[in-house]
Amino acid sequence: MFLLPLLIFNPLIMQRNRFIAALAGLATLPLVSFSSMNFTLKRKDKGFKINAGEGRIHGHIQLKGVNANILDVKISGSDTDNDLAIFEQTSLSQGKGTPFHVHSTQDEIFYILEGAYYFKVGEETYNLTIGDSIFLPKKVPHAWTQVSERGKMIVILQPAGKLENFLVAMSSLDHEPGPKEIEQIFADNEMQVVGPPLQIE
């Protein structure tokens, strides 16, 4: 007589216990998530100065493969919750630049400080020199080549994306990468190579 209620309610009790245990497990997730988010999303709350000729965080980053230019991080994506990144590029590779490529999520702006450059954005081509700037919209293929013997430009990305990671990866190679390896490093950092580098016309 007493066995029937036990047989009926025992599975219900077990289900309730499993449900309570699951809720207890879920209750700890926000604490873990917010503690890690607090680290990765912590934004700078003070201004800072970057001296002329210096790179923030990484020092001078000298590329391999695409060109031998030197990039200095002025504002890192880690400073801005990935909202913005600014680099200064000293161009040492006449006749070289980047392959034709696409940023899927970043708009890019170049401002020329020294020298001359040739850009292609979509189907349009542009010659830039000191004081000129150019806007490269996300999802539009683009490339540039250094025309002058030397040059310097400011590069701005919004949001920051993974270009900083790309620069560090290219500079840390112990060899000159070939086209396939360059293409893979682009892909690993949210960029897609869609064509060869530009030739100066």
C-alpha positions as a LaTeX table, in Angstrom:
\begin{tabular}{lrrr}
\hline
Residue & $x$ (\AA) & $y$ (\AA) & $z$ (\AA) \\
\hline
Met1 & 0.00 & 0.00 & 0.00 \\
Phe2 & 2.84 & 2.43 & 0.81 \\
Leu3 & 5.06 & 1.23 & $-2.07$ \\
Leu4 & 2.85 & 2.73 & $-4.81$ \\
Pro5 & 3.22 & 6.40 & $-3.71$ \\
Leu6 & 7.00 & 5.90 & $-3.35$ \\
Leu7 & 7.24 & 4.46 & $-6.86$ \\
Ile8 & 5.17 & 7.32 & $-8.28$ \\
Phe9 & 6.90 & 10.23 & $-6.46$ \\
Asn10 & 10.49 & 8.93 & $-6.42$ \\
Pro11 & 11.11 & 9.84 & $-10.14$ \\
Leu12 & 9.57 & 13.27 & $-9.52$ \\
Ile13 & 11.88 & 13.87 & $-6.57$ \\
Met14 & 14.88 & 12.84 & $-8.68$ \\
Gln15 & 13.86 & 15.19 & $-11.50$ \\
Arg16 & 13.40 & 18.05 & $-9.04$ \\
Asn17 & 16.86 & 17.43 & $-7.55$ \\
Arg18 & 18.47 & 17.40 & $-11.01$ \\
Phe19 & 16.65 & 20.65 & $-11.90$ \\
Ile20 & 17.86 & 22.35 & $-8.69$ \\
Ala21 & 21.42 & 21.15 & $-9.32$ \\
Ala22 & 21.28 & 22.51 & $-12.88$ \\
Leu23 & 20.03 & 25.89 & $-11.63$ \\
Ala24 & 22.83 & 26.02 & $-9.06$ \\
Gly25 & 25.38 & 25.36 & $-11.82$ \\
Leu26 & 23.92 & 28.09 & $-14.05$ \\
Ala27 & 23.94 & 30.58 & $-11.20$ \\
Thr28 & 27.75 & 30.50 & $-11.11$ \\
Leu29 & 28.18 & 31.19 & $-14.85$ \\
Pro30 & 27.59 & 34.96 & $-14.77$ \\
Leu31 & 30.23 & 35.31 & $-12.05$ \\
Val32 & 32.80 & 33.51 & $-14.19$ \\
Ser33 & 31.80 & 35.36 & $-17.36$ \\
Phe34 & 31.76 & 38.82 & $-15.80$ \\
Ser35 & 35.10 & 38.29 & $-14.08$ \\
Ser36 & 36.77 & 37.41 & $-17.41$ \\
Met37 & 34.91 & 40.18 & $-19.27$ \\
Asn38 & 36.08 & 42.68 & $-16.69$ \\
Phe39 & 39.66 & 41.81 & $-17.66$ \\
Thr40 & 39.23 & 41.86 & $-21.43$ \\
Leu41 & 36.89 & 44.86 & $-21.63$ \\
Lys42 & 38.58 & 47.10 & $-19.07$ \\
Arg43 & 39.06 & 50.41 & $-20.84$ \\
Lys44 & 41.76 & 52.94 & $-20.05$ \\
Asp45 & 40.38 & 55.59 & $-17.71$ \\
Lys46 & 43.33 & 57.98 & $-18.06$ \\
Gly47 & 44.96 & 59.66 & $-21.01$ \\
Phe48 & 48.47 & 58.69 & $-21.99$ \\
Lys49 & 51.23 & 60.08 & $-24.20$ \\
Ile50 & 53.16 & 58.16 & $-26.83$ \\
Asn51 & 56.49 & 59.79 & $-27.63$ \\
Ala52 & 57.60 & 60.50 & $-31.18$ \\
Gly53 & 59.46 & 57.56 & $-32.68$ \\
Glu54 & 58.11 & 55.07 & $-30.12$ \\
Gly55 & 55.72 & 52.15 & $-30.41$ \\
Arg56 & 53.31 & 51.38 & $-27.60$ \\
Ile57 & 53.41 & 47.83 & $-26.12$ \\
His58 & 55.49 & 46.13 & $-28.85$ \\
Gly59 & 58.18 & 48.70 & $-29.66$ \\
His60 & 59.10 & 48.82 & $-33.38$ \\
Ile61 & 57.41 & 46.06 & $-35.39$ \\
Gln62 & 59.33 & 45.27 & $-38.60$ \\
Leu63 & 57.37 & 43.25 & $-41.11$ \\
Lys64 & 58.46 & 40.34 & $-43.27$ \\
Gly65 & 56.95 & 38.99 & $-46.46$ \\
Val66 & 54.62 & 41.73 & $-47.69$ \\
Asn67 & 57.23 & 44.44 & $-47.14$ \\
Ala68 & 59.97 & 45.38 & $-44.65$ \\
Asn69 & 58.20 & 48.40 & $-43.19$ \\
Ile70 & 58.28 & 49.37 & $-39.51$ \\
Leu71 & 55.05 & 49.90 & $-37.61$ \\
Asp72 & 54.62 & 51.56 & $-34.24$ \\
Val73 & 51.38 & 50.97 & $-32.33$ \\
Lys74 & 50.23 & 54.38 & $-31.08$ \\
Ile75 & 46.78 & 53.36 & $-29.81$ \\
Ser76 & 46.21 & 49.63 & $-29.28$ \\
Gly77 & 42.89 & 47.87 & $-29.53$ \\
Ser78 & 43.58 & 46.81 & $-25.94$ \\
Asp79 & 43.38 & 50.51 & $-24.95$ \\
Thr80 & 39.92 & 51.02 & $-26.44$ \\
Asp81 & 37.88 & 47.82 & $-25.91$ \\
Asn82 & 38.79 & 47.09 & $-29.56$ \\
Asp83 & 36.91 & 50.20 & $-30.74$ \\
Leu84 & 39.92 & 51.83 & $-32.41$ \\
Ala85 & 43.58 & 51.26 & $-33.30$ \\
Ile86 & 46.15 & 53.74 & $-34.65$ \\
Phe87 & 49.55 & 52.86 & $-36.12$ \\
Glu88 & 52.42 & 54.89 & $-37.55$ \\
Gln89 & 54.09 & 53.17 & $-40.49$ \\
Thr90 & 57.59 & 54.02 & $-41.67$ \\
Ser91 & 57.82 & 52.74 & $-45.23$ \\
Leu92 & 61.19 & 51.36 & $-46.34$ \\
Ser93 & 60.09 & 49.17 & $-49.25$ \\
Gln94 & 59.82 & 51.10 & $-52.52$ \\
Gly95 & 57.64 & 49.22 & $-54.99$ \\
Lys96 & 56.05 & 47.06 & $-52.30$ \\
Gly97 & 52.92 & 47.31 & $-50.17$ \\
Thr98 & 50.12 & 44.84 & $-49.53$ \\
Pro99 & 48.29 & 42.23 & $-51.59$ \\
Phe100 & 44.74 & 43.08 & $-52.67$ \\
His101 & 42.71 & 42.16 & $-49.56$ \\
Val102 & 39.49 & 42.72 & $-47.62$ \\
His103 & 38.75 & 43.60 & $-43.99$ \\
Ser104 & 35.34 & 42.13 & $-43.22$ \\
Thr105 & 34.55 & 44.35 & $-40.22$ \\
Gln106 & 37.00 & 47.30 & $-40.15$ \\
Asp107 & 36.98 & 50.66 & $-41.90$ \\
Glu108 & 40.53 & 51.87 & $-42.53$ \\
Ile109 & 41.95 & 55.37 & $-42.99$ \\
Phe110 & 45.46 & 56.33 & $-44.15$ \\
Tyr111 & 46.99 & 59.80 & $-43.72$ \\
Ile112 & 50.25 & 60.44 & $-45.58$ \\
Leu113 & 53.00 & 62.16 & $-43.55$ \\
Glu114 & 55.92 & 61.65 & $-45.96$ \\
Gly115 & 56.49 & 60.24 & $-49.42$ \\
Ala116 & 54.07 & 59.02 & $-52.09$ \\
Tyr117 & 51.79 & 55.97 & $-52.39$ \\
Tyr118 & 49.54 & 54.33 & $-54.95$ \\
Phe119 & 46.22 & 52.87 & $-53.72$ \\
Lys120 & 43.50 & 50.75 & $-55.28$ \\
Val121 & 40.08 & 50.67 & $-53.57$ \\
Gly122 & 37.52 & 48.51 & $-55.34$ \\
Glu123 & 37.99 & 49.41 & $-59.02$ \\
Glu124 & 39.32 & 52.95 & $-58.35$ \\
Thr125 & 42.99 & 53.93 & $-58.15$ \\
Tyr126 & 44.49 & 56.91 & $-56.32$ \\
Asn127 & 47.88 & 58.62 & $-56.05$ \\
Leu128 & 48.53 & 60.03 & $-52.56$ \\
Thr129 & 51.26 & 62.30 & $-51.28$ \\
Ile130 & 52.01 & 64.38 & $-48.15$ \\
Gly131 & 48.85 & 65.65 & $-46.48$ \\
Asp132 & 46.48 & 63.40 & $-48.44$ \\
Ser133 & 44.21 & 60.89 & $-46.74$ \\
Ile134 & 42.09 & 58.02 & $-48.00$ \\
Phe135 & 39.12 & 56.08 & $-46.61$ \\
Leu136 & 38.90 & 52.33 & $-47.23$ \\
Pro137 & 35.44 & 50.96 & $-46.36$ \\
Lys138 & 35.08 & 47.53 & $-44.80$ \\
Lys139 & 34.23 & 44.70 & $-47.21$ \\
Val140 & 35.79 & 46.59 & $-50.16$ \\
Pro141 & 39.00 & 45.05 & $-51.57$ \\
His142 & 42.02 & 47.35 & $-51.43$ \\
Ala143 & 45.79 & 47.48 & $-51.63$ \\
Trp144 & 48.57 & 50.05 & $-51.69$ \\
Thr145 & 52.15 & 50.30 & $-52.91$ \\
Gln146 & 54.96 & 52.63 & $-51.84$ \\
Val147 & 55.98 & 54.86 & $-54.76$ \\
Ser148 & 58.69 & 56.99 & $-53.15$ \\
Glu149 & 62.01 & 55.72 & $-51.83$ \\
Arg150 & 60.83 & 56.32 & $-48.25$ \\
Gly151 & 57.52 & 57.27 & $-46.70$ \\
Lys152 & 55.49 & 57.51 & $-43.54$ \\
Met153 & 51.78 & 57.31 & $-42.86$ \\
Ile154 & 49.24 & 57.05 & $-40.08$ \\
Val155 & 46.90 & 54.03 & $-40.28$ \\
Ile156 & 43.60 & 54.09 & $-38.38$ \\
Leu157 & 41.24 & 51.12 & $-38.00$ \\
Gln158 & 37.75 & 51.21 & $-36.55$ \\
Pro159 & 37.03 & 48.88 & $-34.88$ \\
Ala160 & 40.57 & 47.73 & $-34.14$ \\
Gly161 & 40.10 & 44.11 & $-35.22$ \\
Lys162 & 43.17 & 41.89 & $-35.42$ \\
Leu163 & 45.58 & 43.96 & $-37.52$ \\
Glu164 & 47.83 & 44.44 & $-34.49$ \\
Asn165 & 48.01 & 40.65 & $-34.09$ \\
Phe166 & 48.79 & 40.34 & $-37.80$ \\
Leu167 & 51.69 & 42.80 & $-37.55$ \\
Val168 & 53.18 & 40.99 & $-34.54$ \\
Ala169 & 52.78 & 37.60 & $-36.26$ \\
Met170 & 54.50 & 38.79 & $-39.45$ \\
Ser171 & 57.38 & 40.39 & $-37.56$ \\
Ser172 & 57.99 & 37.33 & $-35.36$ \\
Leu173 & 58.58 & 34.93 & $-38.27$ \\
Asp174 & 62.10 & 33.52 & $-38.50$ \\
His175 & 61.94 & 33.38 & $-42.32$ \\
Glu176 & 60.52 & 35.25 & $-45.29$ \\
Pro177 & 57.03 & 33.81 & $-45.85$ \\
Gly178 & 55.77 & 32.80 & $-49.29$ \\
Pro179 & 52.41 & 33.87 & $-50.77$ \\
Lys180 & 50.46 & 30.90 & $-49.33$ \\
Glu181 & 51.78 & 31.47 & $-45.81$ \\
Ile182 & 51.07 & 35.20 & $-46.07$ \\
Glu183 & 47.52 & 34.41 & $-47.21$ \\
Gln184 & 47.03 & 32.13 & $-44.19$ \\
Ile185 & 48.33 & 34.74 & $-41.73$ \\
Phe186 & 45.91 & 37.26 & $-43.27$ \\
Ala187 & 43.05 & 34.76 & $-42.84$ \\
Asp188 & 44.04 & 34.01 & $-39.23$ \\
Asn189 & 43.61 & 37.72 & $-38.51$ \\
Glu190 & 40.21 & 38.35 & $-40.12$ \\
Met191 & 41.47 & 39.52 & $-43.51$ \\
Gln192 & 41.14 & 37.80 & $-46.88$ \\
Val193 & 43.69 & 38.07 & $-49.70$ \\
Val194 & 41.79 & 38.40 & $-52.99$ \\
Gly195 & 44.53 & 39.37 & $-55.41$ \\
Pro196 & 48.22 & 40.10 & $-55.94$ \\
Pro197 & 50.10 & 43.21 & $-54.78$ \\
Leu198 & 49.81 & 46.36 & $-56.88$ \\
Gln199 & 52.35 & 47.29 & $-59.52$ \\
Ile200 & 53.33 & 50.96 & $-59.79$ \\
Glu201 & 51.88 & 52.44 & $-62.97$ \\
\hline
\end{tabular}
